[in-house]
Amino acid sequence: MLLNALAQELRKKRLTFTAVFIVLTLLFGVVQWQWEQGNLSEEQLQWLLLAWRLSIGVLCLWFGYAIGLNKQTTWFMTMLAVLDQVTSWLALLYFLYKSGVMYINAKKGVSVAPQAKGKGPEQSIKGKKAGKKTKK
């Protein structure tokens, strides 16, 4: 029951992230179209582009931390997202992939918390000792 609730929470966050991302991308398209029509000055376009990049960055940071991704990965993908409109889609796809894996694992009943290397329960004491070489 708890894992099903976790899966539903992940699903809601994924839908929110995707919907807000698409809305921001559509707004960027409208701003760019207005600039091409001559309705915006170059300075206005720069400020709107800065606002768009900051909002995409905040959205990516929120989502990365909300689903529990590694901090370094979250920040890297956020920096990738604010570079350009194309790279922001790459960040979107990565975030959706990772959250999708977490969602599937939560539905199956597998723990969705990422574990550090070598810290999992599958590594036994015997396995630790076997990795060490004895000096003769």
N, C-alpha and C positions, 0 to 999 in steps of 0.2 A: 504494500500500500504506500509506503514511504517513497519507494523508488518510482512508483507511478506518479506521485505528486511531484517529484523532482523532474521527471520527464515532461510533465505538463508545464512546469515552470520554465524549463529550457525551451519548450516549444513557444511559449508566449514571448520570451525574450528574443528568440530568433525572428518571430513574426514582427515584433516591434522594430527590431534592428533593420530588417529588410524593408519594411514600409517607410520608415524615416529616411533610410538611405535613398530609396527610389524618389521620394518627395524632394529631397535635397538635390538629387541629380536632375530632376525635371525643372526645379527652380533655376539651377545653373544653366540649363538649356534655354530657358526663357530669357534670362539675363544676357546670355551670349547672343541670342536672336535680336533682342532689343538694341544691343550694341551694334550689331551688323546693320540694323535698320537706321542707325544714326540717332537713336533716342537717348543714348547714354554717352557721356564723355569718357575719355581714357581714364581719368582719375576716378570717376564713379565706378567704372569697371574694375579697376584695381582694388578698391575698397570692398566691392561685392565679392570679388574673387577671394580676398583675404578672409572675409566673413564665411564664405562657403568652405574654405579649407579648414578654418578653425572649428566650424560646426561638424565637419566630417571627422576631424581629429578627436573632438570630444565624444562623438558618437562611438567611434572605434574604441577609445579608452573605456568608456562606460561598458560596452559590450564585452570586451576582453576581461575586465575585472568582474563583471556580473556573472559570467559563466565559469570563472576560475581558471583562465588560461595562465600560463607562465608569464610573469611580469616582463621579462626580456622580450619574449615573443610578441606580447601585446604592444609594447612600445615600438618595436621594430615595424610591425605591420601598420601601426598608426602613422609612423613617419613615412612609410611607403604610401599610405593612403593620401596624405596631404601633398604629395609631390605633383600629381597630375590627375586628371579625370580618369585616364586609362588605368593608372596604377591603383587608384582607389577601388576600381572594380576587382583587381587582383586581390586586394586586401579583403574586400567583401566575400569573394569566393573562398579565401582561406578561412575566414572567420566562420562562414556557413559550413564549410567542410568539418572543421574541428568541433563545432557545436553539434553538427549532425552525428558525428561519431559518438559524442557524449550522450546525445539523445537516444541513439540506438542502444548503447550500453545500458542506459538507465531503464529502457524498456525491457531489456533482457534480464536485468537484475544484477549487472556487473557494476562494480564501483566506478564512479565517474571522476573521482579525485585523482589527479595525476600523481604518480609516485616518483620519488627520486631514484636515480640509477643505483642498483645494488641495495636498496632499502626494502625491497618487497619481501613478503613472507615466504616466497618460493626459494629464497636463498637460505640454505641451512648452514649450520655451524660446520658440518662436514664439508660442504662446498667451499666455505671460506678457508678451511685448513688445507684442502686439496689444491687450492690456488697458490699456496706458499711452497717454495722449494726449500728443501732442507740442505744445509751445507754439510759436506763430508770432509 
